[in-house]
Amino acid sequence: MSDHFPVLKNIFARTEEALNVFMGVLEPTIENAKDEHERLYFHHIYEEEEHRQDRLSVLNPKLDYFIEHNSAVDRSNHEFIRLLQDISLEKFGLHNFLEHLDLALFQFKDTEHETSLQSLRDMTHEDYQTIKSILNELNDQFEGAANSAASIPTDEKENVASHLKVDKYTDTPAAQSSSHSTTTVSASRQKKGLTVGSLKGGK
């Protein structure tokens, strides 16, 4: 069994909780939208994250199975390869979630939701960096089986013009320093633990 799978399981469990909090913020925003543009804007984000919830509900039991059945972790096992590809897709899902949280932070700046959204954003940024590293190692371990062009965001593609990329989502050192996430905040959150209850308490 890959040592990375329990780490991935924790990431996906955290993101499921985070999605519930985030969608809970969006629901009244959609219901009380001031116009159709705002309603469609947040409905689109909500729908994408709801679809991601559906994917995670299918992926997590598969991940549990391979954590429990070491003998099934084999490159010749088509179900295992499908799992690696699903994990790769969820890497892209985390990237999208990061962008959706940044968009929400513009909308909800100086509101009761800003603190909890920022906490979600910091957590998601760290998890995204972690899953990228894990996928690189899984690709090395299983001869590129986890590699999928569909999991590479526009910001990280080599053949995309730079003006179509957002710097803080690329892999450059400048991008890392421009992120909202800081080492101090991250370390503090890891010590205290981040739960749905603590996020709701920050409202």
Secondary structure as a PSIPRED ss2 file (coil, helix, strand):
# PSIPRED VFORMAT (PSIPRED V4.0)

   1 M C   1.000  0.000  0.000
   2 S C   1.000  0.000  0.000
   3 D C   1.000  0.000  0.000
   4 H H   0.000  1.000  0.000
   5 F H   0.000  1.000  0.000
   6 P H   0.000  1.000  0.000
   7 V H   0.000  1.000  0.000
   8 L H   0.000  1.000  0.000
   9 K H   0.000  1.000  0.000
  10 N H   0.000  1.000  0.000
  11 I H   0.000  1.000  0.000
  12 F H   0.000  1.000  0.000
  13 A H   0.000  1.000  0.000
  14 R H   0.000  1.000  0.000
  15 T H   0.000  1.000  0.000
  16 E H   0.000  1.000  0.000
  17 E H   0.000  1.000  0.000
  18 A H   0.000  1.000  0.000
  19 L H   0.000  1.000  0.000
  20 N H   0.000  1.000  0.000
  21 V H   0.000  1.000  0.000
  22 F H   0.000  1.000  0.000
  23 M H   0.000  1.000  0.000
  24 G H   0.000  1.000  0.000
  25 V H   0.000  1.000  0.000
  26 L H   0.000  1.000  0.000
  27 E H   0.000  1.000  0.000
  28 P H   0.000  1.000  0.000
  29 T H   0.000  1.000  0.000
  30 I H   0.000  1.000  0.000
  31 E H   0.000  1.000  0.000
  32 N C   1.000  0.000  0.000
  33 A C   1.000  0.000  0.000
  34 K C   1.000  0.000  0.000
  35 D C   1.000  0.000  0.000
  36 E H   0.000  1.000  0.000
  37 H H   0.000  1.000  0.000
  38 E H   0.000  1.000  0.000
  39 R H   0.000  1.000  0.000
  40 L H   0.000  1.000  0.000
  41 Y H   0.000  1.000  0.000
  42 F H   0.000  1.000  0.000
  43 H H   0.000  1.000  0.000
  44 H H   0.000  1.000  0.000
  45 I H   0.000  1.000  0.000
  46 Y H   0.000  1.000  0.000
  47 E H   0.000  1.000  0.000
  48 E H   0.000  1.000  0.000
  49 E H   0.000  1.000  0.000
  50 E H   0.000  1.000  0.000
  51 H H   0.000  1.000  0.000
  52 R H   0.000  1.000  0.000
  53 Q H   0.000  1.000  0.000
  54 D H   0.000  1.000  0.000
  55 R H   0.000  1.000  0.000
  56 L H   0.000  1.000  0.000
  57 S H   0.000  1.000  0.000
  58 V H   0.000  1.000  0.000
  59 L H   0.000  1.000  0.000
  60 N H   0.000  1.000  0.000
  61 P H   0.000  1.000  0.000
  62 K H   0.000  1.000  0.000
  63 L H   0.000  1.000  0.000
  64 D H   0.000  1.000  0.000
  65 Y H   0.000  1.000  0.000
  66 F H   0.000  1.000  0.000
  67 I H   0.000  1.000  0.000
  68 E H   0.000  1.000  0.000
  69 H C   1.000  0.000  0.000
  70 N H   0.000  1.000  0.000
  71 S H   0.000  1.000  0.000
  72 A H   0.000  1.000  0.000
  73 V C   1.000  0.000  0.000
  74 D C   1.000  0.000  0.000
  75 R C   1.000  0.000  0.000
  76 S C   1.000  0.000  0.000
  77 N C   1.000  0.000  0.000
  78 H H   0.000  1.000  0.000
  79 E H   0.000  1.000  0.000
  80 F H   0.000  1.000  0.000
  81 I H   0.000  1.000  0.000
  82 R H   0.000  1.000  0.000
  83 L H   0.000  1.000  0.000
  84 L H   0.000  1.000  0.000
  85 Q H   0.000  1.000  0.000
  86 D H   0.000  1.000  0.000
  87 I H   0.000  1.000  0.000
  88 S H   0.000  1.000  0.000
  89 L H   0.000  1.000  0.000
  90 E H   0.000  1.000  0.000
  91 K H   0.000  1.000  0.000
  92 F H   0.000  1.000  0.000
  93 G H   0.000  1.000  0.000
  94 L H   0.000  1.000  0.000
  95 H H   0.000  1.000  0.000
  96 N H   0.000  1.000  0.000
  97 F H   0.000  1.000  0.000
  98 L H   0.000  1.000  0.000
  99 E H   0.000  1.000  0.000
 100 H H   0.000  1.000  0.000
 101 L H   0.000  1.000  0.000
 102 D H   0.000  1.000  0.000
 103 L H   0.000  1.000  0.000
 104 A H   0.000  1.000  0.000
 105 L H   0.000  1.000  0.000
 106 F H   0.000  1.000  0.000
 107 Q H   0.000  1.000  0.000
 108 F C   1.000  0.000  0.000
 109 K C   1.000  0.000  0.000
 110 D C   1.000  0.000  0.000
 111 T C   1.000  0.000  0.000
 112 E C   1.000  0.000  0.000
 113 H C   1.000  0.000  0.000
 114 E H   0.000  1.000  0.000
 115 T H   0.000  1.000  0.000
 116 S H   0.000  1.000  0.000
 117 L H   0.000  1.000  0.000
 118 Q H   0.000  1.000  0.000
 119 S H   0.000  1.000  0.000
 120 L H   0.000  1.000  0.000
 121 R H   0.000  1.000  0.000
 122 D H   0.000  1.000  0.000
 123 M H   0.000  1.000  0.000
 124 T H   0.000  1.000  0.000
 125 H H   0.000  1.000  0.000
 126 E H   0.000  1.000  0.000
 127 D H   0.000  1.000  0.000
 128 Y H   0.000  1.000  0.000
 129 Q H   0.000  1.000  0.000
 130 T H   0.000  1.000  0.000
 131 I H   0.000  1.000  0.000
 132 K H   0.000  1.000  0.000
 133 S H   0.000  1.000  0.000
 134 I H   0.000  1.000  0.000
 135 L H   0.000  1.000  0.000
 136 N H   0.000  1.000  0.000
 137 E H   0.000  1.000  0.000
 138 L H   0.000  1.000  0.000
 139 N H   0.000  1.000  0.000
 140 D H   0.000  1.000  0.000
 141 Q H   0.000  1.000  0.000
 142 F C   1.000  0.000  0.000
 143 E C   1.000  0.000  0.000
 144 G C   1.000  0.000  0.000
 145 A C   1.000  0.000  0.000
 146 A C   1.000  0.000  0.000
 147 N C   1.000  0.000  0.000
 148 S C   1.000  0.000  0.000
 149 A H   0.000  1.000  0.000
 150 A H   0.000  1.000  0.000
 151 S H   0.000  1.000  0.000
 152 I C   1.000  0.000  0.000
 153 P C   1.000  0.000  0.000
 154 T H   0.000  1.000  0.000
 155 D H   0.000  1.000  0.000
 156 E H   0.000  1.000  0.000
 157 K C   1.000  0.000  0.000
 158 E C   1.000  0.000  0.000
 159 N C   1.000  0.000  0.000
 160 V C   1.000  0.000  0.000
 161 A C   1.000  0.000  0.000
 162 S H   0.000  1.000  0.000
 163 H H   0.000  1.000  0.000
 164 L H   0.000  1.000  0.000
 165 K C   1.000  0.000  0.000
 166 V C   1.000  0.000  0.000
 167 D H   0.000  1.000  0.000
 168 K H   0.000  1.000  0.000
 169 Y H   0.000  1.000  0.000
 170 T C   1.000  0.000  0.000
 171 D C   1.000  0.000  0.000
 172 T C   1.000  0.000  0.000
 173 P H   0.000  1.000  0.000
 174 A H   0.000  1.000  0.000
 175 A H   0.000  1.000  0.000
 176 Q H   0.000  1.000  0.000
 177 S H   0.000  1.000  0.000
 178 S H   0.000  1.000  0.000
 179 S C   1.000  0.000  0.000
 180 H C   1.000  0.000  0.000
 181 S C   1.000  0.000  0.000
 182 T C   1.000  0.000  0.000
 183 T H   0.000  1.000  0.000
 184 T H   0.000  1.000  0.000
 185 V H   0.000  1.000  0.000
 186 S H   0.000  1.000  0.000
 187 A H   0.000  1.000  0.000
 188 S H   0.000  1.000  0.000
 189 R H   0.000  1.000  0.000
 190 Q H   0.000  1.000  0.000
 191 K H   0.000  1.000  0.000
 192 K H   0.000  1.000  0.000
 193 G C   1.000  0.000  0.000
 194 L C   1.000  0.000  0.000
 195 T C   1.000  0.000  0.000
 196 V H   0.000  1.000  0.000
 197 G H   0.000  1.000  0.000
 198 S H   0.000  1.000  0.000
 199 L H   0.000  1.000  0.000
 200 K H   0.000  1.000  0.000
 201 G H   0.000  1.000  0.000
 202 G C   1.000  0.000  0.000
 203 K C   1.000  0.000  0.000
